[in-house]
Amino acid sequence: MTLVDEVLRAMPVIDGHNDLPMQLRAKAGYRVDGLDAARPEFQTDLPRLRSGGVGAQFWSVYVPSDLPEPEAVVATLEQVDAVHRMVAAYPADLALACTADDVERAISAGRIASLIGIEGGHSLATSLGVLRAFARLGVRYVTLTHNNNTSWADSAVEEPAVDGLNDTGRAIVAEMQRIGVLVDLSHVAPVTMHAALDVATAPVIFSHSSARALTDHPRNVPDDVLRRLPGNGGVVQLTFVPYFVSSDLVAWDRAATAERERLGLPPAPAGWPPAPVPGRVAEPVAWPTAETSPEYDAWLAAHPRPSATVAQVADHVEHVRAVAGVDHIGLGGDYDGTDLLPVGLEDVTGYPRVLAELADRGWPAADLEKLTGRNMLRVLRESERLAPEPLWPR
């Protein structure tokens, strides 16, 4: 048995972010049948989760952040329902989980603990009542923004409008921690990260982010924020999204954007053009296409997009360990939320390759177990202990 096998047996992966519910909506009309067999149109299915050593998964319930907020609430409820139906359809494989004890019971029973995270504060419609209703349905984290500012929190990719959080935002953060919902700071601006840490009374998480010192992307976490994590107890769950882990890819993307502007073409969606993956459907209907031209096609041929690597993902893990400490790292692959992934990490079977890379760099089993799940279990348990009135289902 290899070191990686021993680590995954002792502490399977607790992954912070998987967008399968979004893909179920886009590709299957929310039908959950067939996930116990190979589903090549997805990056995720039950056999591959087991092959990847996943013991617990936060399922993201994401709807676009440019939806009117009342519509976002309805669409998010549909996604929460999809997670509940998925768990009910596979009782031998999945178990709904809200607490650290739930996660440990599911893993001990040979099932994959299924937790729920809302990706974007727009899904709350600025309502504490909606937040509490979601908590009663089993939601354990809310990402404060997605790619648009809310009226109360600033996103990473828009100009700050409320200096991170306004009074409403601080009230929402306080209510989340009062009822045991984790504050997720992926997608938010650095000023929002600091504002949330200023008022947080329980550990926060970054469900799928990487290190900005290594890859200068606005979705990544700056070192001054990482240095505050030990004082808060939170965790950065390192992601596999190539644009967040490869500086070469960020530079290529900026050059491609400039070329499109020069040619008068509209902006391309993130991750375009889609990368073909053996065994996967070539043109997933969930991923938008982009207007092109012979001139732009020629530019693409002359400037092939670089690939991200497992080693680059490991570099980000090591950087966060060096700055924040080994107690503040985790994994959040963002599978089925991106059509482009590093070579060797094309689906949820990839986690052991990251662990093997780190083991080859000398990481001991104890540190690898903290990365795979022990740190997230601690965050869950500490947030439960500090929540005066937890509202998860019992």
N, C-alpha and C positions, 0 to 999 in steps of 0.2 A: 504494500500500500504506500502510495506517495505521500509526501507532506501535505499536498493540496487535498488529497482524498481524506486524510486524517482531519484536516481543518474543517472541511465541509461536513464531515460526519459529526464533529463536535459542535459546530456552529454554522448551519447553512446560511446562505445569503438572505438578508432582509433588504430587499431592493426598494428604493424610495419612490420610483416613478415609472409606471408602464401605462401607455396610452391605448391598450387593447380595447377598452370600452369605446373610444373614439372610432377605432377601425371597425368594430362591430356595427356601429351606426352607419359608417360610410360604405362598407362593403357587404354587409349581411343583414341590413334592416333590423339590427339588434337580435338576430337569431344566434343563439349560443350553442347550437348543436354542432357536433363534430370536433370540438376542441380537445377531445381525448384521443384524436388521431392527428396525423400530419395535416396542417393547414398552411400550405405554401404561400397563400396570399397575406399571411401575417408573419411577423417575426416571433410570435409567441403562441405556443399551445402547451397543453399539459405535459406530453412526453418530453418536450424540449426544456420546459422549466425544470423537470426532475433531472434531466441530463446536465443542466447547468448548475445544479446544486442549490436551487432556490427553495428556501423553506418558508419565506413570507414575502408577500408582494403588496405594496401600496398601489392599488389600481387608481389611476388618475381619472377623474370625471371632469373632463374639459369641454367647454363650449367656447366659441370665438368671443374675444373680448370686445369686439365692436358690435355685438348684439345689444339691442335695448335691454336694460337690466331685468325688467319683468319677464321678457322672453328667455333670458339667460337662466333665470331661476327654474322655469319650466323644463328647459332642455337639460339642465343639470340634474333635476329630479329624475328625468328619463334615464340618464346615465347611472345614477345611483341605483335605480330599479334594475338596470341591466346587470350591474355587479351582483345584486342580491339574487337575480334569476340565474346567473352563471354559477354562483356558489351552490344554489339549490339543485342545479342540474347535475352536479358532480360531487355528491356528498362523500364519496370515497377518496376524492382527491383534494377538495377545497373545504375550508372552514372559515366562516366569517369571524374576524378577530377585531377587537377594539382595544384590548389591554395587553400588557406584556405577558400576563399569565395566560391569556387566550392564545397568544403566539406560541408560547412554550408548550401548551397543551396540544395545539394542532401539530407542531413539529414532532412531539413525542408519539402522536397517533399516526404519524406517517402522512399527514396531510399538509397542504400548503396554506398557511394562514393568509387570509385575504382581508386587507385593510383598505380604507377608502380615503383618498385625498382630493379635495377640490382645487383645481388649478386656475385660480384667479378670483380676486375679491369681487369682481363684477357679478359673480354668481350669487352674492348675498343681497344685491339690490339695496345696499346701505341699510340693512335691517337686522337688528340683533335678534328679532323673532325668527327670521329666516335662518340665521346662524344656529340658533338653538334647535330649530326643527331639524336641520341637517345633522347636528350632533346626535340627536335622538335616533337618527337613521343609521348611525355608525360612522359618520365622517370624523376622521382623527386628525386631519390637517387641512388648512386652507392656505394656499399661496396668495399673498396679499394683492398682487396684481398679476396680469399676464403681460401682453405686449402693449397695452394701452394703460395710461393712468386711470385710476378711479378718481372720484371726487375727493377721496380721503387719503390716497397713497400714490407715490410716484413710481412709475415703471422704469426699468433699465434702459429702454430704447425710445423714450420720449423725454422732452425737456421737463425738468421738475417743475411742479406747479404749486405744491403745498409744503415745500421744504422737508420732504420725506413723508411725514404724517401730520395731519392736522388734528384738532381735538377729537373729531369723529373717528379718525383712524386710531388714535391712541385708545379711545373707548372700545373700539372693536378688538384691538389686541388684548386689552385687559379682560374683556368678556370671553375671548377665546381661551385665555389661560385660566380663567375662573371655572369654565365648564370642561376643561381638559382637552381642548382642541389645539394641536400644535401650530405655532406660527411658522409658516414656510416662507423663507426669504429668497428663494430662487425667483428670478424674473424681476426683482425690484431694483431700484437705483441704489448706489452706495449710500446716499443720504438717507434713504428709507431703511437700509440695513442698520445704520447707526441709530436712527430714531427709534426703531423697534428694540434694539438692544438697550437703549437708554431706559425704556419703561418695562422691559420684560422681567417677569418674576419667576419664570420657569424656562427651561432650555428651549431654544429655537432650533429649526433645522433649515438646511438648504437641500431640497429633495433631489435636485439634479443640476449641479453647477460644477465648475472647475476653477482653477487658480488663474487670476488675471495677471499675476506676475509672469507666468509662462506664456499665456495666450491672451493678447489684449483684445478681448471681446467684452462688450458691455454686460453680457449675461454671467460673466465670471466674478469671483469674489476677490476683492483687493486684500493685500496683506494687512492693512490696518484693521480691517474687519476680522480677518483670521486671528489676529493677535488678541481680539476681545473674546473669542469663543471660550477659552478656558474659564474666564470669569463668569460666563453664562452657563456653561455646561453643554452647549449645543454641538451639533454635528453637521459637517458638510458631506453630503453623499455625492461622491465624484461621478460625473456623467461620462458617457462614451460619445457624445455628439461630436463629430469631427471638427466642426467649426469652433468648438469650445476647447479643443485639445491640441490643434495643429496651427501654429503661427504661419506656416507655409500656406495652409489652406485659407486662412484669413487674408493673407496678402494676395493670393490668387483671386479670391472673391472680390476684393476691392478693385483689382485690375479688371476683372470681368465686368463689374458694375460700371467702371469708367468707360470701357469699350462700348457697352450697351448705350450709355448716355451719348457717346460720340456719334453712334450710328442712329440715334433718335429712337431707340427701342425702349419700351416701358420696362420698369424693374422686373427681374425674374424672382419667382418665389424662392425662399430659402431652400437650399439643397438641390436646386435645379442645375443641370439636367440630372434626372434620376440615374443612379448607378445600377447596372444590371447585376443581379446576384444569382448564381446557379441555384436552380430549384425554386426560385421565387417567381411570381407572376411578373412579367416584364414591365407592364404599365399599370401599376396599382391605381385604381380609379380614385383613391382618396387624395392622390398627390396632384396638384395643379400643373399644367403645362405653361410654357412661356412663349411669347412671340419671338421668332427668330428671323434670320435673313441669311443669304449666302455669305455675306461678308462676315457676319458673326460666327457662322458655322466654320468658316475658314480660320477665324481667330481661335475658336475652341480647338480645332485640329492642331494648330501651331502651339497652343498653350494648354496642354492637357492638365486637367485638375489633379493636384497631388492627392495621395491617399494618406489618411491618418493611420496610426499603428498602435498596437497593444503597448509598445514601449512608451509612446507618448502619453497614453492614459496612465501608465505606471508612474511616469515623471510627475504628473499632476498629483497623484496620490502621495508620492514622496514629498512633494513640496508642501502640501497641506499638513502632513505629519510633522515636517520640520518647523513650520511656523506656528501651527495651532496645537500640535501635540497628537500623540497616537490615540488619545481618548476622544478625538473629535473628528474622526474620519468614518466614512461609510461608502456605500455604492448606490447609485441611482441611474441606471443605464439609459433611461428614456426610450426603451424599445417601443416600437410601433408609434412613436411620436416623431421619428425622423426617417427619411428614406435612405439616408446616407450614413454609413457606419464604418468604423475602422476595419481594416483587413484583419480577419480572424475573430471579429466580434459582430458578425452579421446578424446573429439572432441570439436568443436567450441561453443558448448553450455556451456562450463565450466567457462567462465569469471565471471558470477554472484557468483560462489562459492568462487572465490578468493576475490571478493569484500565483500561477507558475512563474510569471515574469518577476513578481516581487520576491518569491521564494529564491529564485536564482540570484537576486540581488542581496540575499542574506537575511530576509525578514524571518523572524522566528514565528512559530505557530501561534503564540499568544498574541502577537501584533496582528497577524492575519485574521484571527478570530474576532478581534476588536473591529477590524475593517468589515468583515462579512456580516456581523450582526450584534455582537455584544454591546457595542456603543449605542446602537439604536434601541436595544432592549433597555439599557440604562436610561436613555432619554424618555422612552415611553413610561417607564416605571416612575421616574422622577416627576414627570409632568402629571401623572396620576396622583402622586403624593401631594403635590402642591396645588391641585385643583380643589377648591372648597366645595363645589357643587358639580361633580362630573355628570354628564348627561348621556354617556354612551349606553346602548341597549344592555339590559341585564337579563 
